Amino acid sequence: MAQDGERSLAVFVDFENLALGFQNRREKFDITRVFERLVEKGKIVFKKAYADWNRFSAYTAMLHEAAIELTEIPRRNQTGKNSADIRLCVDAMDMAYSKEHIDTFVVISGDSDFSPLVSKLKELGKHVIGLGMQESTSELLRDNCDEFIYYEDLEHKHGALPEFDSSVPDSKRKAFKLLLDSLLALRRENKEVIWSSMVKDTMKRKKPSFNETYHGYRTFSELLEDAARNGLLELEMDSRGRSYIVTRFGAEMKTRKPYPPRKPAPIKIRATQTPHSGLIHPTEQESVNITKSETNPANLGPIEEGRDAPTEPLGEPVAPEIFNQGEDDILFTRR
């Protein structure tokens, strides 16, 4: 992956299968809802849809606006059964072998015929996400994917923004709404520690034209600080004092306690030995637990392995007396 939590996605749409799910629905299928969720997963680098577009001409304009490449599959009596499925599988496998930087494959379909494709992509180390309609999705395909998203679950209510003073311009309110949507997206992706850089990357994926200067801020940190002043979120500085971390936001401000500040793990450092002239005797040493923030490395002596302190304190160093000396050993005693 290019960055922590960022994936490169290739999206394959079996549009004929989708049509089976929404043909009896009152609302029209909206591809923008699909991509609003997928950009939360990572960067979409490939989009392709397969169908007999003479049958679905009402949707071609919407798909073109979403920059999806449309692959024409003629009528079944001309190309045979499952021709669209075969083309999709061939293109997906070709990309899996030729584009190593693409690590996530999205199959928008509910057809169980794609289960072998999903299994092969997972065998190649790819992350597979499925998306389909509840009425037309096979349990075999759903359970074989790493993740599966129902189209009906894509609708989500945004947290209501608090009442602002009339002096707050509309451009800032739009920035706050995009900020909250991006934070919710990161939480949906199970991001417990939300760094400011992750928030900005998600905002730019959801809205590529986003720029904090357009909304009146010199830096992205100023946008976060202003949102905190307006009660939208809470911030804390990381241990190095270089970047913000969002600890709480939205509804979490009332129902969830912030995470306790993270502290460095204690390190064990032994006291330094003071050498004596002549024969060196063991001295009593103490082990102390200190943290990096409480210790100046310049004042620490070298870390040495010491022995346990003697049970009795030693007096003045006494010169040893040799009372017996053999050919191979020397015995020492102390008065």
C-alpha positions in Angstrom: 0.0 0.0 0.0 1.1 3.5 -0.7 0.2 4.7 2.8 -1.1 3.2 6.0 -4.9 2.5 5.5 -4.8 3.5 1.8 -5.6 1.0 -0.9 -5.6 1.1 -4.7 -9.0 -0.1 -6.0 -10.2 -1.7 -9.2 -13.9 -1.7 -9.7 -15.8 -4.1 -11.9 -19.6 -3.7 -12.4 -21.8 -6.5 -13.6 -24.6 -4.1 -14.4 -27.0 -6.7 -15.7 -27.0 -8.4 -12.4 -27.6 -5.1 -10.6 -30.6 -4.5 -12.9 -32.3 -7.6 -11.5 -32.2 -6.1 -8.0 -33.5 -2.6 -8.7 -35.9 -3.3 -11.6 -38.9 -3.4 -9.2 -37.7 -0.6 -7.0 -39.3 2.9 -7.2 -36.0 4.7 -6.8 -33.5 4.8 -9.6 -30.1 3.2 -9.1 -27.5 5.8 -8.1 -23.9 4.9 -8.8 -22.6 8.0 -7.0 -23.7 6.5 -3.7 -21.6 3.5 -4.5 -18.4 5.5 -5.1 -19.0 7.7 -2.2 -18.5 4.6 0.0 -15.7 3.1 -2.0 -13.5 6.2 -1.9 -13.5 5.7 1.9 -11.7 2.4 1.2 -8.9 3.9 -0.8 -8.0 5.4 -4.2 -10.0 4.1 -7.2 -7.7 3.7 -10.1 -9.9 1.6 -12.5 -13.7 1.5 -13.2 -15.4 -0.7 -15.8 -19.0 -1.8 -16.3 -20.3 -4.7 -18.5 -23.8 -4.9 -20.0 -25.9 -4.8 -23.2 -26.2 -1.0 -23.1 -29.1 -0.9 -25.6 -31.2 -2.3 -22.8 -29.9 0.1 -20.2 -29.4 3.3 -22.2 -31.1 5.4 -19.5 -28.1 4.7 -17.2 -25.3 5.4 -19.6 -25.1 9.1 -19.0 -24.9 8.6 -15.3 -22.1 6.1 -15.7 -20.2 8.3 -18.1 -20.3 11.1 -15.6 -18.8 8.8 -13.0 -15.9 8.1 -15.5 -16.8 4.4 -15.8 -15.6 2.6 -19.0 -18.6 0.9 -20.6 -18.0 -2.5 -22.2 -20.7 -3.4 -24.7 -21.9 -7.0 -24.5 -24.3 -7.8 -27.4 -27.5 -9.7 -26.9 -27.3 -13.2 -25.5 -28.4 -14.9 -28.7 -25.3 -13.4 -30.4 -22.7 -13.9 -27.8 -24.0 -16.8 -25.7 -24.8 -17.2 -22.0 -22.7 -15.5 -19.3 -20.6 -13.6 -21.9 -20.5 -10.5 -19.6 -19.4 -12.6 -16.7 -16.6 -14.2 -18.7 -15.3 -10.8 -20.0 -15.3 -9.4 -16.4 -13.4 -12.4 -15.1 -10.8 -12.3 -17.9 -10.2 -8.5 -17.3 -10.0 -9.0 -13.5 -7.4 -11.8 -13.7 -5.4 -10.0 -16.3 -5.2 -6.9 -14.0 -4.4 -9.1 -11.0 -1.3 -10.4 -12.8 -0.2 -7.3 -14.7 -0.9 -4.5 -12.1 0.8 -5.3 -8.9 0.1 -1.9 -7.3 -3.7 -2.7 -7.4 -4.3 -4.6 -4.1 -8.1 -4.4 -3.8 -10.7 -5.6 -6.3 -14.4 -4.6 -6.0 -16.9 -6.8 -7.7 -20.3 -5.1 -7.9 -22.6 -8.0 -8.5 -24.6 -10.6 -6.6 -24.0 -13.5 -9.0 -22.7 -16.7 -7.4 -20.8 -17.4 -10.7 -18.1 -14.9 -9.5 -17.2 -17.0 -6.4 -14.3 -18.8 -8.2 -13.0 -15.4 -9.3 -13.1 -14.1 -5.7 -11.3 -17.2 -4.5 -8.5 -16.9 -7.1 -8.0 -13.2 -6.3 -7.7 -13.9 -2.6 -5.2 -16.7 -3.5 -3.1 -14.1 -5.2 -3.1 -11.9 -2.1 -5.7 -9.4 -3.2 -8.4 -7.9 -0.9 -11.9 -8.5 -2.4 -14.9 -6.3 -1.7 -18.3 -7.3 -2.9 -21.3 -5.0 -3.4 -24.8 -5.9 -4.5 -28.5 -5.6 -3.9 -30.1 -7.7 -1.1 -32.7 -9.3 -3.3 -30.2 -10.5 -6.0 -27.1 -11.4 -4.0 -26.0 -15.0 -3.5 -25.0 -16.0 0.0 -22.1 -18.0 -1.6 -20.6 -14.8 -3.1 -21.3 -12.7 0.0 -19.6 -15.1 2.3 -16.6 -15.6 0.1 -15.6 -11.9 -0.1 -13.4 -10.3 2.4 -16.0 -7.6 2.8 -19.5 -7.2 1.4 -21.6 -4.1 1.2 -25.3 -4.0 0.5 -26.5 -1.2 -1.7 -29.4 -0.6 0.6 -27.0 0.1 3.5 -25.2 2.9 1.7 -27.7 5.5 2.9 -26.3 7.0 6.2 -27.5 10.0 8.1 -24.9 12.6 8.7 -24.6 14.0 12.2 -26.5 17.3 12.7 -24.2 20.3 12.8 -24.7 22.6 15.8 -26.1 26.0 15.5 -23.5 28.5 14.4 -23.3 32.2 14.9 -24.6 34.1 11.9 -21.0 35.4 11.4 -19.8 31.9 10.4 -19.7 31.9 6.5 -21.4 29.2 4.5 -18.0 28.1 3.1 -16.8 27.1 6.5 -20.0 25.2 7.2 -19.5 23.1 4.1 -15.9 22.4 5.2 -17.2 21.2 8.6 -19.8 18.9 6.9 -17.1 17.3 4.7 -14.8 17.0 7.8 -17.5 15.1 9.8 -18.3 12.9 6.8 -14.6 12.0 6.5 -14.3 11.3 10.2 -17.3 9.0 10.1 -15.7 7.2 7.1 -12.5 6.6 9.0 -14.5 5.3 12.0 -16.4 2.9 9.7 -13.0 1.6 8.6 -12.1 0.8 12.2 -9.5 3.5 12.6 -9.2 4.0 16.3 -6.3 6.5 16.1 -7.3 9.2 13.6 -4.3 11.3 12.5 -4.9 14.7 10.9 -3.1 13.5 7.7 -5.6 10.6 7.4 -8.5 13.0 7.7 -7.2 15.3 5.0 -6.5 12.4 2.6 -10.0 11.1 3.1 -11.5 14.5 2.5 -9.6 14.9 -0.8 -10.7 11.4 -2.0 -14.3 12.3 -1.2 -14.0 15.7 -2.8 -10.8 16.1 -5.0 -11.3 19.8 -5.3 -11.1 20.4 -1.5 -8.5 22.9 -0.4 -8.6 24.5 3.1 -7.5 27.9 1.7 -10.7 28.2 -0.2 -12.6 28.0 3.1 -10.5 30.7 4.8 -7.7 28.7 6.5 -4.0 28.9 5.9 -3.3 25.3 7.0 -5.3 22.2 7.6 -4.4 22.4 11.3 -6.2 25.7 11.5 -9.4 24.1 10.1 -9.2 21.4 12.8 -8.6 24.0 15.6 -11.6 26.0 14.4 -13.8 22.9 14.3 -12.7 22.1 17.9 -13.6 25.6 19.0 -17.1 25.1 17.5 -17.6 21.9 19.5 -17.4 19.5 16.5 -14.4 17.5 17.7 -11.6 17.2 20.3 -7.9 17.2 19.5 -4.7 16.2 21.2 -1.1 16.7 20.1 1.0 13.6 19.4 3.9 12.8 21.6 6.4 14.5 19.3 4.3 17.7 19.2 4.1 17.7 15.4 0.6 16.5 14.4 -3.0 16.5 15.7 -5.0 13.4 16.6 -8.8 13.5 16.6 -9.9 11.8 19.8 -13.7 12.4 19.6 -16.1 14.0 17.2 -19.8 14.3 16.6 -22.1 12.2 18.8 -19.0 10.7 20.5 -18.6 14.1 22.3 -21.5 13.1 24.6 -21.4 9.3 24.8 -17.8 8.3 24.5 -14.8 9.0 26.7 -11.6 10.1 25.0 -8.7 7.6 24.8 -6.2 8.1 27.6 -3.0 9.8 26.5 -0.4 7.3 25.3 2.8 7.2 27.3 6.2 5.7 26.3 6.9 2.3 27.8 9.3 2.5 30.8 12.9 1.5 30.3 15.1 -0.1 33.0 18.5 1.6 33.5 21.0 0.5 36.1 23.1 2.9 38.2 26.7 3.4 37.1 29.6 1.7 39.0 32.3 3.7 40.5 35.6 1.9 40.0 38.2 1.6 42.9 41.9 1.6 42.6 43.4 -1.8 42.7 41.1 -4.8 42.9 37.5 -3.9 42.1 34.9 -5.1 44.5 31.2 -5.4 43.7 29.2 -2.4 44.9 25.5 -2.1 45.6 23.5 -1.1 42.6 19.8 -0.1 42.3 17.5 -0.5 39.3 15.3 2.4 38.7 12.3 2.7 36.3 12.2 6.0 34.4 10.6 7.2 31.2 12.2 8.8 28.3 10.5 12.1 29.0 11.9 12.2 32.6 15.5 11.5 31.6 18.2 13.5 29.9 20.2 10.9 27.8 23.3 13.1 28.1 23.3 12.6 31.9 23.0 8.8 31.8 26.0 6.6 32.1 26.5 3.4 30.1 24.1 0.6 30.8 26.1 -2.2 32.5 25.0 -5.6 33.7 25.4 -5.6 37.5 25.2 -8.4 40.1 23.0 -8.6 43.1 24.0 -6.5 46.0 25.8 -8.3 48.9 23.7 -9.0 52.0 26.3 -7.2 54.3 27.7 -3.7 53.6 31.4 -3.7 52.8 33.8 -1.7 54.8 37.2 -0.3 53.7 38.7 -2.2 50.9 41.2 -4.7 52.3 44.2 -6.1 50.4 43.8 -9.8 50.0 46.3 -12.2 51.7 47.5 -15.2 49.9 47.8 -18.1 52.4 48.1 -21.0 50.1 49.4 -21.0 46.6 49.5 -24.1 44.5 50.8 -24.6 41.1 47.4 -24.3 39.4 45.3 -22.1 41.7 45.4 -19.2 44.0 43.1 -18.9 47.1 42.2 -15.5 48.6 40.9 -14.6 52.0 39.9 -11.4 53.7 40.5 -10.3 57.2 
